Amino acid sequence: MKRSSFSLLVAAVIGLFLLTAGCLQAQSGTITPVTDVATPSPEVTSPSTPDIVGVWTGTTTGYTTAAGFRESNTSYTITAQKGPAFTGSKVYTRWDGLEYSENLSGVISSAGEISIVEHDDGYTFGTFIGPDEIELRHLQDGDNAMAFIVCLNRDKN
């Protein structure tokens, strides 16, 4: 009985050794996993960057510490684009009823994500809803903190 228990223990230890053999390898005193199986890399096929030069109009809905909840009309004019980078301006009506304009610059990622920085303050991030429709999220901190959703459609004129 002792001999069969001992044999079973030795067989289990050898089996465990064979299962784990080659899974770890020592390098410079550290243990690092060995990966003999090649992981297939996805084929890099990014669609071409969409041309967004032109006028985009829509609405801005959100909250500002200066005026509370509000909604207004907004217009983005993209004046130049080179590859994924672009520049332009936006025009909007503020809570005080005056129309304001701000210059901006931005980029479009290979995944179609839009990142915009306003030249004065604030950041805007968004995505394409369709070829002629964009949804943006504008954030600004400080004394006049605000958060807005901006829904824009490309003007066809």
ABEGO torsion letter per residue (X at the ends): XAAAAAAAAAAAAAAAAAAABGABBBBGGBBBBBBABBBBBBBBBBBBBBBABEBBBEBBBEBBAAAEBBBBBBBBBBABBBEABBBEBBBBBBAAGBBBBBBBBBBBBAAGBBBBBBAABEBBBBBBABAABBBBBBBBBEABBBBBBBBBBBBAX
